[in-house]
Amino acid sequence: MGFSKLKIPKICEFCEKPFEAKTVTTRFCSKYCSEKEGKRQKRIAKDLEEKQSLLEKSVKKIAEIQTRPYISVSEAVVLFGISKDTIRRLIKNGKIPAHNFGERLTRVSKLDLELMFTSVELPPKKEEKSKPNFEVGNCYTITEISEKFHADPGTVNNVIRRNKIPTKKVGSFVYVPKDEIDKIFANR
């Protein structure tokens, strides 16, 4: 059997190092990289299969749990995605009423858990301020503001800082949106 004299520059799919392949179909730089990639693919397939089977089991269990008014702590973990420690802590603090029917037979009301963990109040959205318009005709410089409103430039700078008015510095000039300044100085 003869050897190919082709030397095709490729990059190994496992270690991502450049190598010279002798065939067009070569994917790995060595047997070691080929075996490692094969093992990684098998592990990924196995993990995916385990996740799928766990999901199928959980779906059946959740459907069964949702028909009962009282559930165990481990069933609450599956249903609400909360840790056992959290549920036990809430029971101990009296935030969730529980009934103990014997060793490992603690039952909690599904309704109480739903009331505690499903009603999440979102804070009201703050109004987003529109971006300031720094176009040529829509801005004042500090000097223009002090001349128009008869104020000292230092005072103007303090008012801008205190009211958190956006500014834009271009060269030695500081530009401030007209509408923001007019609102502030119209009230004074």
C-alpha positions in Angstrom: 0.0 0.0 0.0 1.4 3.3 -1.0 1.3 6.6 0.9 -0.2 9.7 -0.4 2.2 12.6 -1.1 -0.6 15.1 -0.6 -0.1 17.5 2.3 -3.4 19.4 2.9 -3.2 22.1 5.7 -6.1 21.6 8.1 -7.0 22.4 11.7 -7.7 19.5 14.2 -11.4 19.5 15.2 -10.5 18.4 18.8 -7.4 20.3 19.8 -7.7 23.0 17.1 -4.0 22.9 16.2 -2.9 23.1 12.6 -1.6 19.9 10.9 -0.9 18.5 7.4 -3.5 15.9 6.4 -2.8 13.2 3.8 -6.4 12.9 2.8 -9.3 15.2 2.2 -11.5 13.5 4.8 -9.0 13.6 7.7 -10.5 15.5 10.6 -8.0 15.0 13.5 -4.3 15.4 13.8 -3.7 12.2 15.7 -5.4 9.0 16.8 -5.4 10.4 20.4 -7.6 13.4 19.3 -9.9 11.1 17.3 -10.5 8.9 20.3 -11.0 11.8 22.6 -13.6 13.4 20.3 -15.4 10.1 20.0 -15.6 9.8 23.8 -16.8 13.4 24.0 -19.6 12.8 21.5 -20.7 9.7 23.4 -20.8 11.6 26.7 -22.8 14.4 25.1 -25.3 11.9 23.7 -25.6 10.1 27.0 -26.2 13.4 28.9 -28.8 14.4 26.4 -30.6 11.0 26.8 -30.5 11.3 30.6 -32.0 14.8 30.5 -34.7 13.7 28.1 -35.6 10.7 30.3 -35.6 12.9 33.5 -37.9 15.4 31.7 -40.3 12.6 30.7 -40.4 11.3 34.3 -40.9 14.8 35.7 -43.8 15.5 33.3 -45.7 12.4 34.5 -44.9 13.2 38.1 -46.0 16.8 37.8 -49.3 15.8 36.1 -50.0 13.4 39.0 -49.0 15.9 41.7 -51.3 18.7 40.3 -54.4 16.6 41.0 -53.8 16.3 44.8 -54.4 19.1 47.3 -51.6 18.0 49.7 -48.1 17.1 48.6 -44.9 15.9 50.1 -41.7 18.0 50.5 -39.9 16.1 47.6 -43.0 16.6 45.4 -43.0 20.3 46.1 -39.3 20.4 45.1 -40.2 18.9 41.7 -43.3 21.0 41.2 -41.9 24.4 42.2 -38.2 24.0 41.6 -37.3 25.0 45.2 -34.8 23.2 47.4 -35.9 20.9 50.2 -34.0 23.0 52.7 -36.0 26.1 51.7 -39.3 24.3 52.1 -38.3 22.9 55.5 -37.1 26.3 56.6 -40.4 27.8 55.6 -42.3 25.1 57.5 -40.1 25.6 60.6 -40.6 29.4 60.5 -44.4 28.8 60.2 -44.7 30.5 56.9 -46.1 27.4 55.3 -48.6 25.2 57.3 -47.6 21.6 57.3 -49.0 18.3 58.7 -46.7 15.6 59.9 -48.3 12.1 59.6 -45.2 10.3 60.8 -41.5 9.9 59.9 -41.0 11.2 56.3 -44.7 11.8 55.9 -44.8 15.6 56.0 -47.4 17.1 53.8 -47.9 20.7 52.7 -50.8 22.4 51.0 -50.2 22.9 47.4 -52.5 25.9 47.5 -50.3 27.6 50.1 -47.2 27.0 48.1 -48.8 28.3 44.9 -49.8 31.5 46.8 -46.3 32.0 48.1 -44.3 31.2 45.0 -46.4 32.1 42.0 -47.5 35.7 42.8 -44.5 37.8 41.9 -45.0 41.5 41.9 -42.9 43.3 39.3 -41.9 46.8 40.1 -43.4 49.4 37.8 -41.3 50.3 34.9 -39.6 53.7 35.1 -40.1 56.0 32.2 -37.1 55.9 30.0 -35.7 59.3 29.4 -35.3 60.1 25.7 -31.7 60.6 24.6 -30.7 64.3 24.6 -30.6 66.0 21.3 -27.1 67.5 20.8 -27.7 68.9 17.3 -26.4 72.3 16.4 -29.6 74.3 16.8 -30.9 72.4 19.9 -28.1 73.2 22.3 -26.7 76.1 24.4 -23.2 76.6 25.4 -22.4 77.6 29.0 -21.7 81.1 27.9 -25.0 81.4 26.0 -26.9 80.2 29.0 -25.2 82.7 31.4 -25.9 85.6 29.0 -29.5 84.6 28.3 -30.5 84.1 31.9 -28.1 86.6 33.5 -26.3 84.0 35.6 -22.7 83.4 36.5 -21.1 80.5 34.5 -20.2 78.8 37.8 -23.8 79.0 38.9 -24.8 77.5 35.5 -22.4 74.7 36.0 -23.7 74.0 39.5 -27.3 73.9 38.2 -26.3 71.5 35.4 -24.5 69.2 37.9 -27.3 69.4 40.5 -30.1 68.5 38.1 -28.0 65.9 36.3 -28.4 67.4 32.9 -26.5 65.6 30.2 -23.7 67.5 28.6 -21.5 67.1 25.6 -18.0 68.5 25.3 -16.7 69.4 21.8 -13.3 71.0 21.9 -13.4 73.7 24.5 -17.2 74.1 24.4 -19.7 72.3 26.6 -23.1 71.8 25.0 -26.3 71.4 27.0 -29.8 70.6 25.5 -32.0 73.7 25.2 -35.2 72.1 26.4 -33.6 70.9 29.6 -32.2 74.3 30.5 -35.4 76.2 29.5 -37.4 74.0 31.9 -35.1 74.7 34.8 -34.6 78.4 34.3 -38.3 79.0 33.4 -39.3 77.9 36.9 -36.9 80.4 38.6 
